[in-house]
Amino acid sequence: YKGYLNLSIGLYEYVSGDAKYDDTFKIVYDENLSFEYDHKRLVDTLTKQWVANPIGIACEVRKIFLWCNNLSGLSMKLYDVLHGTSLYWTFQQCHNAMKPLHVGGPANGPAEWVSFYHDPDINNNLNREANQLSSNWFSVCWLGYPFDQDTYRRVYEGGLAHFLTRQADGSAFMSGLPHSGVDDIGATCKAIACARELGDEETYAALRKWADAKYQPIYDPQRGEFYHLFGLNERFPRGQHNDWVMP
C-alpha cells in the first residue's frame, strides 16, 4: 500500500504546493508500532521492488494485482513531475512484463479477460471465466488509461461487451459478473468515470441516466455537500462509490 500512500502524498503536494512530506513523518499502526518514512524513501522502496520483481509488486502475500500496480505507477509519474526525477521507467518496464499475464485477447480487439490477481509462487492466475469481475475491469481501466491508452481502451471495450446491461428506458448499468443482470454499484460508478474519460458519450449518457434515477444524488445546502446515497439506506454516504463516480 506504499503506492496508495505515495499517490495521496503526491496529490497533497500538487494541490497545496506544500512539500512537508519530503521531511520525515510517521505512519502509526498502534501504540506499539510505527514506521518512519519521507516521500523519497517511499519512492525508493517502490522502485527497488519493481526492479526486483519484474512481474509486479505483490500487495498481499505474493498476490499481484494489476489495479494496485497501475495506481502505484501513476504515483511514481506524479513524483517525477513534482521533483524533476525520472524514476517512472521502473514501473513502465514492469508493466510491459505484467500485461500478458493480466490482459488477454486479440492485440487489436476488445480484451477477453482481465486477471483479478496473479500468484507466481503457486502458478495461479485468476483469469478464468469465474474470475471476471466488472469492478476489477473498470478499476484497471481507469488507472491504466493515462499511460497506455491502447491497452486500456481494449479493456474498456471488453468491459462493455461483458458487463454493460441496457434497459428499455435507455439507461444502463454494469453487471457484477458477465451478463448476470445485477447492478454492481461500484463497477457502474467506475464505468461512468471511464466512459467520460475515454469520450464515449453514448455509454456515459446511458450510465448517467441510471445513476440519476437510482443512486439518489443529493445536494445538502445546510452542509454545502453533494453526494449519492445509492439506495443503501445508510446513515452516511458511501465513500468509495462517491469517490469513483465524481470524476
N, C-alpha and C positions, 0 to 999 in steps of 0.2 A: 504493500500500500504506500510505499515511498513515492510512487508515481502520482498517486492521488494527492498526497501532501505537497509534492513538488508543483503540481498544477495549481493548487489553491494558493500557495505562496507566490507563484509567478503571476497569477491573476491579481492578487492583492497589490503586488508591486506595480504591475502595469496600470491598474486603475488609479492607485493613490499616489504613485511616484515615491513611495516610502520603501527604502531598501533595508528596513530594520532586520529582516530575516537573513541578511548577509552576515549578521553577527550571531553568536551562539545563542541558541534557545533550547528549552527543554520540552520533550514530549513526555507527559506524565501518564503512566499507566495506572498506578495506585500509590498509596502512601509509601510503599517499599521499593518501587521500581520506576525508574525514569531513564530517558535516553537523551543525550546531548547531540544536537546537530546544528549546522548552519546550512544556508542554501547550497553552497558549493559542495559541502560534504554529501548532501543528499544526491546531487547530480553526479558526483564522482562515484558514489556507490552504484547508481543505476548504470552508468557507462561501463564500469568494470563487470557488472553482472551480465550485460548484453554481450560483451566481448567473450566472457567465459561460457556463456550459454547461447550459442548462435541460433538456436531454435526457439528462443523466448525465455523470459523470466517467469518462474512459477510464483503465483500469488497465494496458492495453497500448496501443501506439500507435493511438489512435482506435478501440479496440475497447471498447465499453461493455457491461459485464456487470451485469445486474440484481443478481445474487448479491453482488458486491462493493459496489455502491452501497447495498443494503439493510443489509449489515453496517456500513458507514460511517455510515448513518443512525442505527442503534442506538447507535453510539459517540457520536454527537452528542447523542442523547437522554440518555445517561448523563452526559455532560459537563454538560448543563443541570441535571440533578438534583443533581450534586455541587457545582456552582459558582453556582447561582441565576441562570443566564443564560437566554436564550430565543432560541437560535440554530437549533434543530431545524427551524424553518419553512423554512430554506433547502433542506434535503433534502426536506421534505414537498412543497413546490412543485415540485421537480424530479421526485419520484416520481410525482406526478399526471400529468406530461407523459410519463414513461417507460412507464407501464403499457400504453397502447395499442400500443406498439412491442414489448413483451416478453411480454404475456399475451393470448392470443386465444381466442375462443369466445363463446357467448351470455352476456349480462350476468348472468343469474341461474342459470346452469348450470355444470357442470364445465368447466374450461379444456380447450381442444382442442390448443393448442400453447403452448410456452414457448420464447422465443428463447434461444439459447446466448449470442450477443452481437450487438450492432448496430454496424455501422461506417458512420457517416453520410457519410464522405468519398467512399466508392465506392458508396454506396446499397446496401449489402449487409446483410440481416438474416437471421441463421441461425435461421430459424423454420420451416424446411421439415421434411418427414417424416423425412428422414435426419438431421436435427439434434436430434431429440428424445431426450435422454439423461436417464435417470432420476436420475442423480446430481445433475444441474443442477436438475431439478424440485424435488427434496426439499430441496436446499440453499436454493433461492429461497424455498420454503415456510417452512422453519424460521426464516429470518432476516427474513421479511416479516410473518409472522403477528402478532407483538407489536403492530404499529402499523396493520395493515389486515386485520382478521380475515376480512372478506367476500371480498376478492380471493384471499387465500391459502388459505382453505378451498376455494375453487373450484380452485386449483392442486392442493391435496391430493387432492380428489375426482377430478380429471382424471388425476393421477398413478396413483391406484389403478386407474382404468379402463385406462390404457395399460400399466402395468408389473407389477401385482400378479399373482403366479403361485402359485396354490394347489396344494397337494399332497394326495394321498389320505389322509395321516395327520392332516390338519387344520392342518398347518404351511403357511407361505407365505414367499416371498422376492420381491424386486424384480428383474425382468429389467433388464439394462443398456439394451437397446433395446426398443421396443414389441413385446411378445408373442414375444420371442426365446427365452424359456425358459432363459436362462443367468443365474445369480445374479450380480448386481453387489454385492459385499460392502459397498462404501461406501454405495451407494444404500439397501441394506437397513438398514444401521445408521442412516442419516438418517431413513428411513421409520419405524423403531421409535420414535425420539425424537419425530417429528411425530405419530404415532398416539397416543402417550401425552399429548402436549401438547394435542392437539385433542379428547381424550376419546373416541377411537374404540377402545374396549376390545376389541371383537371382532377387529379387524385387528391391534391390538397383541398380543393373545394368540397369534394365528397366526404373526406375525413372530417373537415371542419364542420360540415353540416351535422354530422353525427355527434361531434363533441359539443356543439352549441345546444343540441337538443337533449343530450343525455348526461353531460358532465357537470351540470349546474354551475356555469360561470357566474360569479357574483362580484359585484363591486360593493365594498363596505365603506360608505362615506365616513362613518364615525372613526374607523381605524385607518382610513386612507389606503386601503389594500384591495387588490384584485386577486381572486383565486378561484379554483374549481373545487367542488366537494365530491364530484364523481358518483353521486348517488350512494355513497357508502355509509351514510348515517353515522358519521364520526364527529366528535366534538371539534376537532381541529382539521384544517385542510391537510390532505396527504402530501407531504413534502416532495417525495421523489417524482410522483406523477406531475405535480405542478412544475417542478424544475425542468422536466423533459418537454412539456407542452409549450412552455413560454416562448421558446425561440420561434 
